[in-house]
Amino acid sequence: MVFDKSPRAVGELVVDKASGAASLAVEALFAELKNQIGLRRLRLRRLKFVREQFFLAATAQNIKRLVRFLSPPAAPQALTT
């Protein structure tokens, strides 16, 4: 007998969807690091310096996200005519 989807294959589909969403989020964060924080080209050469530069940039990105998360939502301004 041939089955269309085995239980294992169905479980793999659920994992694939979850990992796909997670990879999209990670890719967006790396894109922000490259474009807005300036990690398109590394300024330092040795591995320990590159690692330090990346960690500083990631820390700056996390602080920016934390401020955005903790700040109260801005009230929409009324339009005056």
mmJSON file of the N, C-alpha and C atoms, coordinates in Angstrom:
{"data_MODEL":{"atom_site":{
"group_PDB":["ATOM","ATOM","ATOM","ATOM","ATOM","ATOM","ATOM","ATOM","ATOM","ATOM","ATOM","ATOM","ATOM","ATOM","ATOM","ATOM","ATOM","ATOM","ATOM","ATOM","ATOM","ATOM","ATOM","ATOM","ATOM","ATOM","ATOM","ATOM","ATOM","ATOM","ATOM","ATOM","ATOM","ATOM","ATOM","ATOM","ATOM","ATOM","ATOM","ATOM","ATOM","ATOM","ATOM","ATOM","ATOM","ATOM","ATOM","ATOM","ATOM","ATOM","ATOM","ATOM","ATOM","ATOM","ATOM","ATOM","ATOM","ATOM","ATOM","ATOM","ATOM","ATOM","ATOM","ATOM","ATOM","ATOM","ATOM","ATOM","ATOM","ATOM","ATOM","ATOM","ATOM","ATOM","ATOM","ATOM","ATOM","ATOM","ATOM","ATOM","ATOM","ATOM","ATOM","ATOM","ATOM","ATOM","ATOM","ATOM","ATOM","ATOM","ATOM","ATOM","ATOM","ATOM","ATOM","ATOM","ATOM","ATOM","ATOM","ATOM","ATOM","ATOM","ATOM","ATOM","ATOM","ATOM","ATOM","ATOM","ATOM","ATOM","ATOM","ATOM","ATOM","ATOM","ATOM","ATOM","ATOM","ATOM","ATOM","ATOM","ATOM","ATOM","ATOM","ATOM","ATOM","ATOM","ATOM","ATOM","ATOM","ATOM","ATOM","ATOM","ATOM","ATOM","ATOM","ATOM","ATOM","ATOM","ATOM","ATOM","ATOM","ATOM","ATOM","ATOM","ATOM","ATOM","ATOM","ATOM","ATOM","ATOM","ATOM","ATOM","ATOM","ATOM","ATOM","ATOM","ATOM","ATOM","ATOM","ATOM","ATOM","ATOM","ATOM","ATOM","ATOM","ATOM","ATOM","ATOM","ATOM","ATOM","ATOM","ATOM","ATOM","ATOM","ATOM","ATOM","ATOM","ATOM","ATOM","ATOM","ATOM","ATOM","ATOM","ATOM","ATOM","ATOM","ATOM","ATOM","ATOM","ATOM","ATOM","ATOM","ATOM","ATOM","ATOM","ATOM","ATOM","ATOM","ATOM","ATOM","ATOM","ATOM","ATOM","ATOM","ATOM","ATOM","ATOM","ATOM","ATOM","ATOM","ATOM","ATOM","ATOM","ATOM","ATOM","ATOM","ATOM","ATOM","ATOM","ATOM","ATOM","ATOM","ATOM","ATOM","ATOM","ATOM","ATOM","ATOM","ATOM","ATOM","ATOM","ATOM","ATOM","ATOM","ATOM","ATOM","ATOM","ATOM","ATOM","ATOM","ATOM","ATOM","ATOM"],
"id":[1,2,3,4,5,6,7,8,9,10,11,12,13,14,15,16,17,18,19,20,21,22,23,24,25,26,27,28,29,30,31,32,33,34,35,36,37,38,39,40,41,42,43,44,45,46,47,48,49,50,51,52,53,54,55,56,57,58,59,60,61,62,63,64,65,66,67,68,69,70,71,72,73,74,75,76,77,78,79,80,81,82,83,84,85,86,87,88,89,90,91,92,93,94,95,96,97,98,99,100,101,102,103,104,105,106,107,108,109,110,111,112,113,114,115,116,117,118,119,120,121,122,123,124,125,126,127,128,129,130,131,132,133,134,135,136,137,138,139,140,141,142,143,144,145,146,147,148,149,150,151,152,153,154,155,156,157,158,159,160,161,162,163,164,165,166,167,168,169,170,171,172,173,174,175,176,177,178,179,180,181,182,183,184,185,186,187,188,189,190,191,192,193,194,195,196,197,198,199,200,201,202,203,204,205,206,207,208,209,210,211,212,213,214,215,216,217,218,219,220,221,222,223,224,225,226,227,228,229,230,231,232,233,234,235,236,237,238,239,240,241,242,243],
"type_symbol":["N","C","C","N","C","C","N","C","C","N","C","C","N","C","C","N","C","C","N","C","C","N","C","C","N","C","C","N","C","C","N","C","C","N","C","C","N","C","C","N","C","C","N","C","C","N","C","C","N","C","C","N","C","C","N","C","C","N","C","C","N","C","C","N","C","C","N","C","C","N","C","C","N","C","C","N","C","C","N","C","C","N","C","C","N","C","C","N","C","C","N","C","C","N","C","C","N","C","C","N","C","C","N","C","C","N","C","C","N","C","C","N","C","C","N","C","C","N","C","C","N","C","C","N","C","C","N","C","C","N","C","C","N","C","C","N","C","C","N","C","C","N","C","C","N","C","C","N","C","C","N","C","C","N","C","C","N","C","C","N","C","C","N","C","C","N","C","C","N","C","C","N","C","C","N","C","C","N","C","C","N","C","C","N","C","C","N","C","C","N","C","C","N","C","C","N","C","C","N","C","C","N","C","C","N","C","C","N","C","C","N","C","C","N","C","C","N","C","C","N","C","C","N","C","C","N","C","C","N","C","C","N","C","C","N","C","C","N","C","C","N","C","C"],
"label_atom_id":["N","CA","C","N","CA","C","N","CA","C","N","CA","C","N","CA","C","N","CA","C","N","CA","C","N","CA","C","N","CA","C","N","CA","C","N","CA","C","N","CA","C","N","CA","C","N","CA","C","N","CA","C","N","CA","C","N","CA","C","N","CA","C","N","CA","C","N","CA","C","N","CA","C","N","CA","C","N","CA","C","N","CA","C","N","CA","C","N","CA","C","N","CA","C","N","CA","C","N","CA","C","N","CA","C","N","CA","C","N","CA","C","N","CA","C","N","CA","C","N","CA","C","N","CA","C","N","CA","C","N","CA","C","N","CA","C","N","CA","C","N","CA","C","N","CA","C","N","CA","C","N","CA","C","N","CA","C","N","CA","C","N","CA","C","N","CA","C","N","CA","C","N","CA","C","N","CA","C","N","CA","C","N","CA","C","N","CA","C","N","CA","C","N","CA","C","N","CA","C","N","CA","C","N","CA","C","N","CA","C","N","CA","C","N","CA","C","N","CA","C","N","CA","C","N","CA","C","N","CA","C","N","CA","C","N","CA","C","N","CA","C","N","CA","C","N","CA","C","N","CA","C","N","CA","C","N","CA","C","N","CA","C","N","CA","C","N","CA","C","N","CA","C","N","CA","C","N","CA","C","N","CA","C"],
"label_alt_id":[null,null,null,null,null,null,null,null,null,null,null,null,null,null,null,null,null,null,null,null,null,null,null,null,null,null,null,null,null,null,null,null,null,null,null,null,null,null,null,null,null,null,null,null,null,null,null,null,null,null,null,null,null,null,null,null,null,null,null,null,null,null,null,null,null,null,null,null,null,null,null,null,null,null,null,null,null,null,null,null,null,null,null,null,null,null,null,null,null,null,null,null,null,null,null,null,null,null,null,null,null,null,null,null,null,null,null,null,null,null,null,null,null,null,null,null,null,null,null,null,null,null,null,null,null,null,null,null,null,null,null,null,null,null,null,null,null,null,null,null,null,null,null,null,null,null,null,null,null,null,null,null,null,null,null,null,null,null,null,null,null,null,null,null,null,null,null,null,null,null,null,null,null,null,null,null,null,null,null,null,null,null,null,null,null,null,null,null,null,null,null,null,null,null,null,null,null,null,null,null,null,null,null,null,null,null,null,null,null,null,null,null,null,null,null,null,null,null,null,null,null,null,null,null,null,null,null,null,null,null,null,null,null,null,null,null,null,null,null,null,null,null,null],
"label_comp_id":["MET","MET","MET","VAL","VAL","VAL","PHE","PHE","PHE","ASP","ASP","ASP","LYS","LYS","LYS","SER","SER","SER","PRO","PRO","PRO","ARG","ARG","ARG","ALA","ALA","ALA","VAL","VAL","VAL","GLY","GLY","GLY","GLU","GLU","GLU","LEU","LEU","LEU","VAL","VAL","VAL","VAL","VAL","VAL","ASP","ASP","ASP","LYS","LYS","LYS","ALA","ALA","ALA","SER","SER","SER","GLY","GLY","GLY","ALA","ALA","ALA","ALA","ALA","ALA","SER","SER","SER","LEU","LEU","LEU","ALA","ALA","ALA","VAL","VAL","VAL","GLU","GLU","GLU","ALA","ALA","ALA","LEU","LEU","LEU","PHE","PHE","PHE","ALA","ALA","ALA","GLU","GLU","GLU","LEU","LEU","LEU","LYS","LYS","LYS","ASN","ASN","ASN","GLN","GLN","GLN","ILE","ILE","ILE","GLY","GLY","GLY","LEU","LEU","LEU","ARG","ARG","ARG","ARG","ARG","ARG","LEU","LEU","LEU","ARG","ARG","ARG","LEU","LEU","LEU","ARG","ARG","ARG","ARG","ARG","ARG","LEU","LEU","LEU","LYS","LYS","LYS","PHE","PHE","PHE","VAL","VAL","VAL","ARG","ARG","ARG","GLU","GLU","GLU","GLN","GLN","GLN","PHE","PHE","PHE","PHE","PHE","PHE","LEU","LEU","LEU","ALA","ALA","ALA","ALA","ALA","ALA","THR","THR","THR","ALA","ALA","ALA","GLN","GLN","GLN","ASN","ASN","ASN","ILE","ILE","ILE","LYS","LYS","LYS","ARG","ARG","ARG","LEU","LEU","LEU","VAL","VAL","VAL","ARG","ARG","ARG","PHE","PHE","PHE","LEU","LEU","LEU","SER","SER","SER","PRO","PRO","PRO","PRO","PRO","PRO","ALA","ALA","ALA","ALA","ALA","ALA","PRO","PRO","PRO","GLN","GLN","GLN","ALA","ALA","ALA","LEU","LEU","LEU","THR","THR","THR","THR","THR","THR"],
"label_asym_id":["A","A","A","A","A","A","A","A","A","A","A","A","A","A","A","A","A","A","A","A","A","A","A","A","A","A","A","A","A","A","A","A","A","A","A","A","A","A","A","A","A","A","A","A","A","A","A","A","A","A","A","A","A","A","A","A","A","A","A","A","A","A","A","A","A","A","A","A","A","A","A","A","A","A","A","A","A","A","A","A","A","A","A","A","A","A","A","A","A","A","A","A","A","A","A","A","A","A","A","A","A","A","A","A","A","A","A","A","A","A","A","A","A","A","A","A","A","A","A","A","A","A","A","A","A","A","A","A","A","A","A","A","A","A","A","A","A","A","A","A","A","A","A","A","A","A","A","A","A","A","A","A","A","A","A","A","A","A","A","A","A","A","A","A","A","A","A","A","A","A","A","A","A","A","A","A","A","A","A","A","A","A","A","A","A","A","A","A","A","A","A","A","A","A","A","A","A","A","A","A","A","A","A","A","A","A","A","A","A","A","A","A","A","A","A","A","A","A","A","A","A","A","A","A","A","A","A","A","A","A","A","A","A","A","A","A","A","A","A","A","A","A","A"],
"label_entity_id":["1","1","1","1","1","1","1","1","1","1","1","1","1","1","1","1","1","1","1","1","1","1","1","1","1","1","1","1","1","1","1","1","1","1","1","1","1","1","1","1","1","1","1","1","1","1","1","1","1","1","1","1","1","1","1","1","1","1","1","1","1","1","1","1","1","1","1","1","1","1","1","1","1","1","1","1","1","1","1","1","1","1","1","1","1","1","1","1","1","1","1","1","1","1","1","1","1","1","1","1","1","1","1","1","1","1","1","1","1","1","1","1","1","1","1","1","1","1","1","1","1","1","1","1","1","1","1","1","1","1","1","1","1","1","1","1","1","1","1","1","1","1","1","1","1","1","1","1","1","1","1","1","1","1","1","1","1","1","1","1","1","1","1","1","1","1","1","1","1","1","1","1","1","1","1","1","1","1","1","1","1","1","1","1","1","1","1","1","1","1","1","1","1","1","1","1","1","1","1","1","1","1","1","1","1","1","1","1","1","1","1","1","1","1","1","1","1","1","1","1","1","1","1","1","1","1","1","1","1","1","1","1","1","1","1","1","1","1","1","1","1","1","1"],
"label_seq_id":[1,1,1,2,2,2,3,3,3,4,4,4,5,5,5,6,6,6,7,7,7,8,8,8,9,9,9,10,10,10,11,11,11,12,12,12,13,13,13,14,14,14,15,15,15,16,16,16,17,17,17,18,18,18,19,19,19,20,20,20,21,21,21,22,22,22,23,23,23,24,24,24,25,25,25,26,26,26,27,27,27,28,28,28,29,29,29,30,30,30,31,31,31,32,32,32,33,33,33,34,34,34,35,35,35,36,36,36,37,37,37,38,38,38,39,39,39,40,40,40,41,41,41,42,42,42,43,43,43,44,44,44,45,45,45,46,46,46,47,47,47,48,48,48,49,49,49,50,50,50,51,51,51,52,52,52,53,53,53,54,54,54,55,55,55,56,56,56,57,57,57,58,58,58,59,59,59,60,60,60,61,61,61,62,62,62,63,63,63,64,64,64,65,65,65,66,66,66,67,67,67,68,68,68,69,69,69,70,70,70,71,71,71,72,72,72,73,73,73,74,74,74,75,75,75,76,76,76,77,77,77,78,78,78,79,79,79,80,80,80,81,81,81],
"pdbx_PDB_ins_code":[null,null,null,null,null,null,null,null,null,null,null,null,null,null,null,null,null,null,null,null,null,null,null,null,null,null,null,null,null,null,null,null,null,null,null,null,null,null,null,null,null,null,null,null,null,null,null,null,null,null,null,null,null,null,null,null,null,null,null,null,null,null,null,null,null,null,null,null,null,null,null,null,null,null,null,null,null,null,null,null,null,null,null,null,null,null,null,null,null,null,null,null,null,null,null,null,null,null,null,null,null,null,null,null,null,null,null,null,null,null,null,null,null,null,null,null,null,null,null,null,null,null,null,null,null,null,null,null,null,null,null,null,null,null,null,null,null,null,null,null,null,null,null,null,null,null,null,null,null,null,null,null,null,null,null,null,null,null,null,null,null,null,null,null,null,null,null,null,null,null,null,null,null,null,null,null,null,null,null,null,null,null,null,null,null,null,null,null,null,null,null,null,null,null,null,null,null,null,null,null,null,null,null,null,null,null,null,null,null,null,null,null,null,null,null,null,null,null,null,null,null,null,null,null,null,null,null,null,null,null,null,null,null,null,null,null,null,null,null,null,null,null,null],
"Cartn_x":[0.835,0.0,0.889,0.534,1.314,0.55,1.237,0.621,1.121,0.25,0.651,1.635,1.277,2.132,2.271,3.467,3.679,3.691,3.445,3.481,4.828,5.88,7.199,7.328,6.837,6.908,6.065,4.913,4.074,4.806,5.466,6.251,7.387,8.019,9.099,8.582,7.355,6.771,6.561,6.109,5.896,7.231,8.264,9.588,10.125,9.909,10.377,9.725,8.433,7.741,8.279,8.5,9.002,10.421,11.257,12.633,12.69,11.76,11.707,11.38,10.434,10.074,11.237,11.913,13.054,14.197,14.429,15.527,15.216,13.943,13.575,13.862,13.569,13.827,15.326,16.113,17.563,18.141,17.661,18.151,17.834,16.663,16.304,17.241,17.613,18.534,19.924,20.395,21.697,21.664,20.533,20.405,20.455,19.826,19.885,21.313,22.028,23.425,24.245,24.015,24.784,24.449,23.175,22.761,22.775,22.245,22.088,23.245,23.85,24.916,26.282,26.368,27.607,28.539,28.012,28.872,28.995,28.805,28.961,30.428,31.316,32.745,33.373,34.152,34.789,36.007,36.204,37.291,38.577,38.43,39.579,39.908,41.133,41.589,41.624,42.109,42.288,40.952,40.851,39.592,39.065,39.933,39.433,38.899,39.475,38.982,37.676,37.581,36.349,35.213,35.501,34.499,34.053,35.008,34.679,33.83,34.162,33.391,31.967,31.828,30.5,29.682,30.292,29.559,29.135,29.981,29.604,28.44,28.465,27.376,26.082,26.176,24.988,24.438,25.315,24.873,24.148,24.687,24.025,22.648,22.57,21.291,20.294,20.744,19.852,19.384,20.258,19.855,18.799,18.985,17.987,16.637,16.66,15.412,14.774,15.59,15.082,14.417,15.032,14.441,13.107,13.069,11.823,10.749,11.147,10.203,9.684,10.553,10.179,9.533,9.726,9.151,7.641,6.907,5.444,5.058,3.979,3.56,3.16,3.553,3.23,1.754,1.124,-0.292,-0.439,-1.397,-1.578,-2.028,-1.405,-1.74,-2.981,-3.842,-5.071,-4.73,-5.388,-5.183,-5.929,-5.257,-5.893,-6.031,-7.204,-7.416,-7.761],
"Cartn_y":[-1.17,0.0,1.246,2.252,3.479,4.604,5.337,6.47,7.765,8.754,10.054,10.746,10.814,11.471,10.566,10.205,9.434,10.4,9.907,10.81,11.511,10.824,11.451,12.594,12.395,13.441,14.645,14.409,15.518,16.295,15.607,16.279,17.093,16.578,17.322,18.585,18.54,19.733,20.823,20.449,21.422,22.034,21.221,21.717,22.632,22.265,23.089,24.468,24.54,25.83,26.67,26.045,26.783,27.269,26.43,26.843,27.885,27.826,28.834,30.206,30.27,31.544,32.07,31.18,31.598,32.094,31.431,31.861,33.211,33.479,34.794,35.894,35.62,36.608,36.848,35.786,35.918,36.66,36.338,37.022,38.51,38.871,40.288,41.002,40.335,40.954,41.142,40.154,40.304,41.391,41.509,42.572,43.934,44.052,45.317,45.617,44.603,44.805,45.295,44.698,45.08,46.481,46.796,48.037,49.238,49.095,50.247,50.436,49.37,49.488,49.504,49.101,49.241,48.052,46.862,45.674,45.086,45.88,45.376,45.031,45.836,45.564,45.705,44.712,44.738,45.652,46.38,47.343,46.754,45.658,45.057,43.711,43.265,42.089,40.78,40.795,39.541,39.026,37.702,37.072,37.598,37.794,38.261,39.688,40.507,41.867,41.885,41.008,40.898,40.43,39.454,38.946,40.057,40.831,41.937,42.985,43.305,44.283,43.775,42.505,41.946,41.968,41.597,41.588,42.996,43.99,45.371,45.82,45.47,45.835,45.127,43.847,43.1,43.664,44.088,44.697,46.014,46.817,48.073,47.794,46.778,46.42,45.966,45.169,44.692,45.828,46.787,47.941,48.751,48.96,49.682,48.965,47.654,46.891,46.924,46.898,46.951,48.29,49.384,50.711,50.794,50.273,50.289,49.448,48.347,47.461,48.072,48.733,49.258,50.642,51.373,52.715,52.619,53.549,53.509,53.812,53.221,53.476,54.939,55.49,56.884,57.01,58.008,58.242,58.872,58.424,59.033,60.489,61.35,62.774,63.044,63.904,64.266,65.195,64.989,65.843,67.163,68.257,69.571,70.164,70.656,71.265,72.719],
"Cartn_z":[0.0,0.0,0.0,-0.784,-0.886,-0.209,0.661,1.353,0.736,0.705,0.178,1.125,2.373,3.367,4.58,4.913,6.117,7.301,8.512,9.668,9.811,9.459,9.549,8.539,7.332,6.31,6.709,7.334,7.796,8.876,9.792,10.834,10.254,9.203,8.556,7.893,7.355,6.749,7.791,8.99,10.061,10.472,10.578,10.943,9.852,8.579,7.474,7.499,7.789,7.855,9.007,10.167,11.324,11.08,10.509,10.259,9.152,8.212,7.162,7.721,8.66,9.286,10.12,10.822,11.642,10.763,9.639,8.774,8.125,7.84,7.311,8.327,9.598,10.645,10.789,10.753,10.882,9.687,8.498,7.295,7.346,7.871,7.986,8.958,10.043,11.006,10.396,9.64,8.993,7.93,7.228,6.229,6.895,8.064,8.799,9.242,9.703,10.09,8.899,7.748,6.567,6.099,6.004,5.37,6.308,7.51,8.385,9.345,9.798,10.791,10.12,8.878,8.136,8.171,8.264,8.248,6.855,5.846,4.481,4.225,4.769,4.64,6.02,6.418,7.738,7.707,8.784,8.842,9.436,10.145,10.818,10.173,10.336,9.589,10.38,11.573,12.297,12.816,12.98,13.353,14.685,15.666,16.964,16.853,15.983,15.802,15.012,14.02,13.241,14.153,14.998,15.941,16.881,17.379,18.275,17.565,16.332,15.565,15.335,15.011,14.8,16.08,17.221,18.485,18.885,18.639,18.943,18.062,16.8,15.899,16.294,16.658,17.075,18.387,19.288,20.541,20.269,19.372,19.005,18.397,17.563,16.954,18.016,18.97,20.026,20.921,21.205,22.018,21.28,19.979,19.19,19.22,19.081,19.115,20.499,21.555,22.919,23.197,22.738,22.922,22.195,20.985,20.217,20.903,21.531,22.195,23.496,24.253,25.563,25.521,24.442,24.385,24.202,24.812,24.667,23.223,22.772,21.39,21.219,20.114,19.84,19.512,20.142,19.88,18.503,17.731,16.415,16.558,15.804,15.875,15.042,15.59,14.876,13.724,12.625,11.469,11.674,11.48,11.601,10.218,9.932,8.605,8.738],
"occupancy":[1.0,1.0,1.0,1.0,1.0,1.0,1.0,1.0,1.0,1.0,1.0,1.0,1.0,1.0,1.0,1.0,1.0,1.0,1.0,1.0,1.0,1.0,1.0,1.0,1.0,1.0,1.0,1.0,1.0,1.0,1.0,1.0,1.0,1.0,1.0,1.0,1.0,1.0,1.0,1.0,1.0,1.0,1.0,1.0,1.0,1.0,1.0,1.0,1.0,1.0,1.0,1.0,1.0,1.0,1.0,1.0,1.0,1.0,1.0,1.0,1.0,1.0,1.0,1.0,1.0,1.0,1.0,1.0,1.0,1.0,1.0,1.0,1.0,1.0,1.0,1.0,1.0,1.0,1.0,1.0,1.0,1.0,1.0,1.0,1.0,1.0,1.0,1.0,1.0,1.0,1.0,1.0,1.0,1.0,1.0,1.0,1.0,1.0,1.0,1.0,1.0,1.0,1.0,1.0,1.0,1.0,1.0,1.0,1.0,1.0,1.0,1.0,1.0,1.0,1.0,1.0,1.0,1.0,1.0,1.0,1.0,1.0,1.0,1.0,1.0,1.0,1.0,1.0,1.0,1.0,1.0,1.0,1.0,1.0,1.0,1.0,1.0,1.0,1.0,1.0,1.0,1.0,1.0,1.0,1.0,1.0,1.0,1.0,1.0,1.0,1.0,1.0,1.0,1.0,1.0,1.0,1.0,1.0,1.0,1.0,1.0,1.0,1.0,1.0,1.0,1.0,1.0,1.0,1.0,1.0,1.0,1.0,1.0,1.0,1.0,1.0,1.0,1.0,1.0,1.0,1.0,1.0,1.0,1.0,1.0,1.0,1.0,1.0,1.0,1.0,1.0,1.0,1.0,1.0,1.0,1.0,1.0,1.0,1.0,1.0,1.0,1.0,1.0,1.0,1.0,1.0,1.0,1.0,1.0,1.0,1.0,1.0,1.0,1.0,1.0,1.0,1.0,1.0,1.0,1.0,1.0,1.0,1.0,1.0,1.0,1.0,1.0,1.0,1.0,1.0,1.0,1.0,1.0,1.0,1.0,1.0,1.0,1.0,1.0,1.0,1.0,1.0,1.0],
"B_iso_or_equiv":[0.0,0.0,0.0,0.0,0.0,0.0,0.0,0.0,0.0,0.0,0.0,0.0,0.0,0.0,0.0,0.0,0.0,0.0,0.0,0.0,0.0,0.0,0.0,0.0,0.0,0.0,0.0,0.0,0.0,0.0,0.0,0.0,0.0,0.0,0.0,0.0,0.0,0.0,0.0,0.0,0.0,0.0,0.0,0.0,0.0,0.0,0.0,0.0,0.0,0.0,0.0,0.0,0.0,0.0,0.0,0.0,0.0,0.0,0.0,0.0,0.0,0.0,0.0,0.0,0.0,0.0,0.0,0.0,0.0,0.0,0.0,0.0,0.0,0.0,0.0,0.0,0.0,0.0,0.0,0.0,0.0,0.0,0.0,0.0,0.0,0.0,0.0,0.0,0.0,0.0,0.0,0.0,0.0,0.0,0.0,0.0,0.0,0.0,0.0,0.0,0.0,0.0,0.0,0.0,0.0,0.0,0.0,0.0,0.0,0.0,0.0,0.0,0.0,0.0,0.0,0.0,0.0,0.0,0.0,0.0,0.0,0.0,0.0,0.0,0.0,0.0,0.0,0.0,0.0,0.0,0.0,0.0,0.0,0.0,0.0,0.0,0.0,0.0,0.0,0.0,0.0,0.0,0.0,0.0,0.0,0.0,0.0,0.0,0.0,0.0,0.0,0.0,0.0,0.0,0.0,0.0,0.0,0.0,0.0,0.0,0.0,0.0,0.0,0.0,0.0,0.0,0.0,0.0,0.0,0.0,0.0,0.0,0.0,0.0,0.0,0.0,0.0,0.0,0.0,0.0,0.0,0.0,0.0,0.0,0.0,0.0,0.0,0.0,0.0,0.0,0.0,0.0,0.0,0.0,0.0,0.0,0.0,0.0,0.0,0.0,0.0,0.0,0.0,0.0,0.0,0.0,0.0,0.0,0.0,0.0,0.0,0.0,0.0,0.0,0.0,0.0,0.0,0.0,0.0,0.0,0.0,0.0,0.0,0.0,0.0,0.0,0.0,0.0,0.0,0.0,0.0,0.0,0.0,0.0,0.0,0.0,0.0,0.0,0.0,0.0,0.0,0.0,0.0],
"pdbx_formal_charge":[null,null,null,null,null,null,null,null,null,null,null,null,null,null,null,null,null,null,null,null,null,null,null,null,null,null,null,null,null,null,null,null,null,null,null,null,null,null,null,null,null,null,null,null,null,null,null,null,null,null,null,null,null,null,null,null,null,null,null,null,null,null,null,null,null,null,null,null,null,null,null,null,null,null,null,null,null,null,null,null,null,null,null,null,null,null,null,null,null,null,null,null,null,null,null,null,null,null,null,null,null,null,null,null,null,null,null,null,null,null,null,null,null,null,null,null,null,null,null,null,null,null,null,null,null,null,null,null,null,null,null,null,null,null,null,null,null,null,null,null,null,null,null,null,null,null,null,null,null,null,null,null,null,null,null,null,null,null,null,null,null,null,null,null,null,null,null,null,null,null,null,null,null,null,null,null,null,null,null,null,null,null,null,null,null,null,null,null,null,null,null,null,null,null,null,null,null,null,null,null,null,null,null,null,null,null,null,null,null,null,null,null,null,null,null,null,null,null,null,null,null,null,null,null,null,null,null,null,null,null,null,null,null,null,null,null,null,null,null,null,null,null,null],
"auth_seq_id":[1,1,1,2,2,2,3,3,3,4,4,4,5,5,5,6,6,6,7,7,7,8,8,8,9,9,9,10,10,10,11,11,11,12,12,12,13,13,13,14,14,14,15,15,15,16,16,16,17,17,17,18,18,18,19,19,19,20,20,20,21,21,21,22,22,22,23,23,23,24,24,24,25,25,25,26,26,26,27,27,27,28,28,28,29,29,29,30,30,30,31,31,31,32,32,32,33,33,33,34,34,34,35,35,35,36,36,36,37,37,37,38,38,38,39,39,39,40,40,40,41,41,41,42,42,42,43,43,43,44,44,44,45,45,45,46,46,46,47,47,47,48,48,48,49,49,49,50,50,50,51,51,51,52,52,52,53,53,53,54,54,54,55,55,55,56,56,56,57,57,57,58,58,58,59,59,59,60,60,60,61,61,61,62,62,62,63,63,63,64,64,64,65,65,65,66,66,66,67,67,67,68,68,68,69,69,69,70,70,70,71,71,71,72,72,72,73,73,73,74,74,74,75,75,75,76,76,76,77,77,77,78,78,78,79,79,79,80,80,80,81,81,81],
"auth_comp_id":["MET","MET","MET","VAL","VAL","VAL","PHE","PHE","PHE","ASP","ASP","ASP","LYS","LYS","LYS","SER","SER","SER","PRO","PRO","PRO","ARG","ARG","ARG","ALA","ALA","ALA","VAL","VAL","VAL","GLY","GLY","GLY","GLU","GLU","GLU","LEU","LEU","LEU","VAL","VAL","VAL","VAL","VAL","VAL","ASP","ASP","ASP","LYS","LYS","LYS","ALA","ALA","ALA","SER","SER","SER","GLY","GLY","GLY","ALA","ALA","ALA","ALA","ALA","ALA","SER","SER","SER","LEU","LEU","LEU","ALA","ALA","ALA","VAL","VAL","VAL","GLU","GLU","GLU","ALA","ALA","ALA","LEU","LEU","LEU","PHE","PHE","PHE","ALA","ALA","ALA","GLU","GLU","GLU","LEU","LEU","LEU","LYS","LYS","LYS","ASN","ASN","ASN","GLN","GLN","GLN","ILE","ILE","ILE","GLY","GLY","GLY","LEU","LEU","LEU","ARG","ARG","ARG","ARG","ARG","ARG","LEU","LEU","LEU","ARG","ARG","ARG","LEU","LEU","LEU","ARG","ARG","ARG","ARG","ARG","ARG","LEU","LEU","LEU","LYS","LYS","LYS","PHE","PHE","PHE","VAL","VAL","VAL","ARG","ARG","ARG","GLU","GLU","GLU","GLN","GLN","GLN","PHE","PHE","PHE","PHE","PHE","PHE","LEU","LEU","LEU","ALA","ALA","ALA","ALA","ALA","ALA","THR","THR","THR","ALA","ALA","ALA","GLN","GLN","GLN","ASN","ASN","ASN","ILE","ILE","ILE","LYS","LYS","LYS","ARG","ARG","ARG","LEU","LEU","LEU","VAL","VAL","VAL","ARG","ARG","ARG","PHE","PHE","PHE","LEU","LEU","LEU","SER","SER","SER","PRO","PRO","PRO","PRO","PRO","PRO","ALA","ALA","ALA","ALA","ALA","ALA","PRO","PRO","PRO","GLN","GLN","GLN","ALA","ALA","ALA","LEU","LEU","LEU","THR","THR","THR","THR","THR","THR"],
"auth_asym_id":["A","A","A","A","A","A","A","A","A","A","A","A","A","A","A","A","A","A","A","A","A","A","A","A","A","A","A","A","A","A","A","A","A","A","A","A","A","A","A","A","A","A","A","A","A","A","A","A","A","A","A","A","A","A","A","A","A","A","A","A","A","A","A","A","A","A","A","A","A","A","A","A","A","A","A","A","A","A","A","A","A","A","A","A","A","A","A","A","A","A","A","A","A","A","A","A","A","A","A","A","A","A","A","A","A","A","A","A","A","A","A","A","A","A","A","A","A","A","A","A","A","A","A","A","A","A","A","A","A","A","A","A","A","A","A","A","A","A","A","A","A","A","A","A","A","A","A","A","A","A","A","A","A","A","A","A","A","A","A","A","A","A","A","A","A","A","A","A","A","A","A","A","A","A","A","A","A","A","A","A","A","A","A","A","A","A","A","A","A","A","A","A","A","A","A","A","A","A","A","A","A","A","A","A","A","A","A","A","A","A","A","A","A","A","A","A","A","A","A","A","A","A","A","A","A","A","A","A","A","A","A","A","A","A","A","A","A","A","A","A","A","A","A"],
"auth_atom_id":["N","CA","C","N","CA","C","N","CA","C","N","CA","C","N","CA","C","N","CA","C","N","CA","C","N","CA","C","N","CA","C","N","CA","C","N","CA","C","N","CA","C","N","CA","C","N","CA","C","N","CA","C","N","CA","C","N","CA","C","N","CA","C","N","CA","C","N","CA","C","N","CA","C","N","CA","C","N","CA","C","N","CA","C","N","CA","C","N","CA","C","N","CA","C","N","CA","C","N","CA","C","N","CA","C","N","CA","C","N","CA","C","N","CA","C","N","CA","C","N","CA","C","N","CA","C","N","CA","C","N","CA","C","N","CA","C","N","CA","C","N","CA","C","N","CA","C","N","CA","C","N","CA","C","N","CA","C","N","CA","C","N","CA","C","N","CA","C","N","CA","C","N","CA","C","N","CA","C","N","CA","C","N","CA","C","N","CA","C","N","CA","C","N","CA","C","N","CA","C","N","CA","C","N","CA","C","N","CA","C","N","CA","C","N","CA","C","N","CA","C","N","CA","C","N","CA","C","N","CA","C","N","CA","C","N","CA","C","N","CA","C","N","CA","C","N","CA","C","N","CA","C","N","CA","C","N","CA","C","N","CA","C","N","CA","C","N","CA","C","N","CA","C","N","CA","C","N","CA","C","N","CA","C"],
"pdbx_PDB_model_num":[1,1,1,1,1,1,1,1,1,1,1,1,1,1,1,1,1,1,1,1,1,1,1,1,1,1,1,1,1,1,1,1,1,1,1,1,1,1,1,1,1,1,1,1,1,1,1,1,1,1,1,1,1,1,1,1,1,1,1,1,1,1,1,1,1,1,1,1,1,1,1,1,1,1,1,1,1,1,1,1,1,1,1,1,1,1,1,1,1,1,1,1,1,1,1,1,1,1,1,1,1,1,1,1,1,1,1,1,1,1,1,1,1,1,1,1,1,1,1,1,1,1,1,1,1,1,1,1,1,1,1,1,1,1,1,1,1,1,1,1,1,1,1,1,1,1,1,1,1,1,1,1,1,1,1,1,1,1,1,1,1,1,1,1,1,1,1,1,1,1,1,1,1,1,1,1,1,1,1,1,1,1,1,1,1,1,1,1,1,1,1,1,1,1,1,1,1,1,1,1,1,1,1,1,1,1,1,1,1,1,1,1,1,1,1,1,1,1,1,1,1,1,1,1,1,1,1,1,1,1,1,1,1,1,1,1,1,1,1,1,1,1,1]
}}}
